[in-house]
């Protein structure tokens, strides 16, 4: 069931993956001795990331790391850290993301498994990608372009890193090399639907780099059509933002604003601050003021573990229930709560919700975003999946 859930995540069936993997977690909590538990939590975090449930994804990514370490699954540890980087980097939580990148690198050095070196490289590239540091992306991914490593890691995340590489090559002004890598992606005999949106977006970016606006628009339109059935919430927002930029520079300000508002809604719900800032810049260029910004995803003084505990307790879980969720003792939860209270200046669990951004990501934008459904080019899509 863990393997099936992981495979569903790979092809973009995030809801199906979540259903399978939550069943595995329930078995573990009922006492089943599951060797694959860290893998299940990591895959569940990836599925929740795709669904836009980033608070849950962060908690489960941290669990995957701690369980892999506690159980001695060192062959999997770098991959678990890589999943955590995906979430923290997209939220702009640079300190946590950087810590997980360094930990992934240490894990990859600790055990000589090619897939773990690949995971550490992709983790580092993901952080650089979120920050727009294109040369750093290229440097991080250089090992995966080596023929021997590419062959050894054939089944590891074969598309994500190539798509990152394509965007980085475009970012440093090397469109011909970007086209070569993108051709590799599109020539693959089996390409997961989850990669379709990014592929269309980058094909449009390549056309824009070559001053081919008609081809760029066709690629964006194809991406919007595909976006109704595939891709992560974040990728749909990035596609809308990039398309809006082309429309704005081409004089179609009204359509650009519509797409940017769609992207802004998605990004606000996710708490994807780096991309939300970029979207706000584009809206300002269109003459549209931005009202309000999302609260930070977490109080900056709390550690990752403390944030997970705080969110569970804020949801109404008792110390014993939170302990069961995190495979800790109730005393450990009590200890973490003491640290949380001291750092935030609160005195009871009932005040936790006030110091966290309110509830799940979908609730954070409720006051600012009245619509519960989003449109991209006439296609309706759910903002959280």
N, C-alpha and C positions, 0 to 999 in steps of 0.2 A: 504493500500500500504506500509506503514511503517512496519507493521508486516510481510508482505510477503518479503520485502527487508531484514529484520533482519533474517528471516528463511533461505533465500537464502545464506546469509553470513555464517550461522551456518553449512550449508552443503557444503560450498566451492564454490558456484556459485557466485563468487565475481563480475563478469561482469554484471550478471543479477540483483544482489542486487544493484549495483551502478546505474543501469538504473532506477530501481524502486524508489530508495531513492532520486536521483537527481530530479525526477518528483515531489516528495513531497516538496523538497526545492524550486523548481520553483513556486509551488502553494503558499507557504508561502511568497515568495518575491512578489507575485502578490496580496497579501493581505488576503489570506485565514487564518482564525484564527484556527491554528492547535494545539491542546493540546499535540500532540505527537512529536512536533518539536525537543526537545532535544534528544529524542530516535532516531529520524531519522538521526540527525547529528552524533550521536555516532555510529549507525549502518553503516552509510556511511563511517565514519573514519575506521571502521573495514574492510569494503569491500576494501577501497583504500589501507589499510595496506596489505591485501592479494594480491592485484594487484601489489604491489611494488611502489605505488604512495605515498611515505611517507611524502612528503612535504604537499600535499593536506590533507592527513590523520591527520597530526599534527594540521593543521589549523581547521579542522572540529571537532577534539576532543576538542580543546580549546573552540570552539563555543558551543559544547554540554555541557561542564562544565558551561560556563557563562550563557547560556540560562536556564539550570536546576536551577542554583542558583537564577537568576533574576525572574523566573516564580514560584519559591517556590516548585519545584519538588524534595523535599528532599529525597523522597523514591527512587530516581533514581541517586542521586548525586554521591554516591560512585562508581556506575557502570560507570558513565561518566569519573570519575578520573581514573578508571582502564583502560579504553581504551587509555587514554593519556599515562599512564605508559607503555603500550605495545610498543608504538612508541618510546618514549624517551629512554627507557631502551635498546631497540635493537640498538639504535644509539649511545649508550654510553654517552648520555647527562644525567649524573648521578644527577646533581643538580635539573633539572626539574623533573626527574622521582621521586626523593626523596620527592620533594614538593608535588607531586600528590599522592604519597603513604600516606603521613601524612594527606593530605586533605581527602583522602578516609577513613582513620581511624576515623577522626573527624566526617565525615558525617555518618558513620556507628554507631557511638555512639549517634549521635543526634536523630536518629529515629530507633526504634527497629523493623527492617525488616530483617529476616534471609538472604535474597538474598543480602542485602547491606553488611552485615558482611562477607558473602562469597566473594563478589566483593573486599572488602578491603583486605581480606586475600590473594586472588589470585594476587592482585596488588603488595602486599609486596613480595610474592613468585616470581613473574615475575622479579622484580628488582634483587632479590638475584640470580635467575636462570641466568640472563644475566651476572652477575658478577662471576658466578661459585661458589657461597657461598652455598654449598649444605646443610649444617646443618641449615642455615638460612631459606632455602626453606622448610625444614621439620618443623621447628618451626612455620613458617607462615601458613602452611597448616594444622597444628594439629587440629584446630577447625573443619575443614571440615571432619575429620575422626570420629568425634563424631556422634554416631548413630542418635541422635535427629536432629542435624543440617543437617546431610547428607540427612535425610528424608525430611526436610523442604526446602532444596535447590535442590531437585531432578532435577528440570528443569533448574538450573543455570549452564551453562558451565560445563556440566557433564564430559567432556573428558579432556579439557586443563589442569586442575589442577591435575588430576590423572596421566597424562603423565609427568607433572613437578615432581610430587611425585616419579614416577618410576625412572626418571633420577637422582634425588637427592639421592634416596636409592642406586642406582648403584654407585653414586659418593662417598658415605661414606662407600662403601664396604659391602652392605647388599643385595646381589643378590637374595636371597630366598624371602625376603619381596618385592623386586622389581618385581619379577616374579608373586607374588600373586596379586599385584595391576594391573599389565599388563594383567593378566588373567581376572580381573574384567572388564577392558576396552574391551577386545576382546569378552567377554561373553555377552556384552550388546546386546539386541535383535535388536536395531537399532543403527548403528554407522555411524556418518557422514563421507563421503569420505574425508573431510578436515583433519580428524584425521589419515588417513591411513598411510601417509608418516612417521609421528612421531612414529606410532605404529611399523612399520617395522624397523625403525632406532633403536628404543629401544630394540626390539626383537634381533636385531643383536648385540647391546651393551651387552645384557644379555648373549648371546652366547660367546662373547669375554671375558666377566668376568669369564665365566666357562671354558675358554680355549677350545672352540669348534669352530675352524675357519671355518670348512665346513658349519656348521649351520649358522654362522654369514654371510658368503658370500651369502648363499641362501636367507637370510632375506634382505640383501642389494640389491640383484638382484630383489627381489619382490618389494622392495621400489622404485627402479629405474623405473620398469615397471609401478607402480602406479603413479609415479611422473609426467608422461606425461599427466595425466588427473586430478590430485588433488594436494592439498597442497599449501602452500604459497611459494613465492619465497625464503624466508629465510629457510624454512624447506627443500627445494630441495638442497640448498647450504650446509646445515648441514649434510644431508645424504651423499652428495658427499665427504665432508671433512672426515667424520667418515670412510667411505668406503676406501678412499685413505690411511688413517692411517693403516688400516688392510693390504692393498696391499703393502704398503711400508715396513712394518715390516715382511711381507711374502716374500719380495724380488722382487715384481712386481713393480719396480720403475717407469717404463714407463707409465703404466696404472694409477698409483697413481698421477703422474704429470698431466696427462690429466684431471682427475677428479678435482684436486686442481685448475687447471686453470679455469675450468668451475665454480667452487665455487667462485673463486676470482672475476671473471667477475660479477657474481650476487651480491656479497657482495659490490663490488666497486660501482655498480649502485645504490644500496640501501643506501649506506653510513653507513652500519652496522659495525662500527669501531671495537667493541670488537671482533667480529667474523672474521673480516678481518685481524686483528692482529694475531689471532690464525691460520688462513689460511696461512699467510705469514710465520709463524714459521714452519709449515708443509712443505711448498715449500722450505724453506731454508734447512730443514732436507733432502730434496731430491736433494739438490745441485742446486736449481734454484733461481737466484737472483730476487728480487722484484724491479721493476722500478716504482718509484712514489707512493705516497699515496694520498688518497682522502683528499680534503680540509675539514675542519670542516663543519658540516652541517649548522652551524649558527655562527655569531660572538658571542663570549662568553659573551660580555658585555650587550647584548640585552636581555630584558625580553621575555617571551614566546609571549605575546601580540604584542610586538614591532617586533618580528621576523615575525609574521603572517602579520602584516601591511606592513613590508618591502618587503615581497615576493609578495604580491598583487600589490603594487605600481611598483615593479621592472618588473612585467609582463605587465605593461603599463596601468593599471587601473587608472582612475582619483580618486581624493579624494572622490567624490560623489559615484563612482562605488565601491570603496573599502569599504566605509561606508555602502552601501547596502549589500555587502557580509557579513559584520560583525555585522549588526544590530546596527550600531553606527551612530553618526552624523558626517557630514563632518568636523566640528570643532574638534571632537575627533581625527579623522585621522590626521588632521593638527598638533594637539598637539603631537601625537605619532611620527610623522615625525620629529618634532623639536627635540625630545629626541634622535631619531635615528641619526640625523645629528650630534648632539653634541657628542654622544658616539663614532661614527665611524670617525669623522673628515671630513665628506663630506659636500658639500654645495648644492647639487641639487638631485632631484629624478633620473636623468639620470645616476648618479654614483652608484646607489644602487646595480645594477647587479654585479659591480666589488667587492663589499664588501661581497656579498653572494656567496656561491658555485654556479657555473653557471647553472641556470635553474633547471629543474626537475632532479631528481636523474638519469634518463636514459641518460641525456646529460653529466653528470659529467665524465663518463668514455669514452666518444666518442673518445677522442684523444688516449687513452691507449688501447681501446678494439675495434678492427676493425670489428669483427663479430657481426651481429645483431641477430643471433640465436645461441642457446646453445645446446649441446648434452650431454645426460646422458645415457651411456650404449647403444648407438645406437638410443635412442629416442630423437627427437627434442622437445625442449620446449622454449616458449617465456620467456625471462628473466624478463619481467615486467608483467607477468600474466600467 
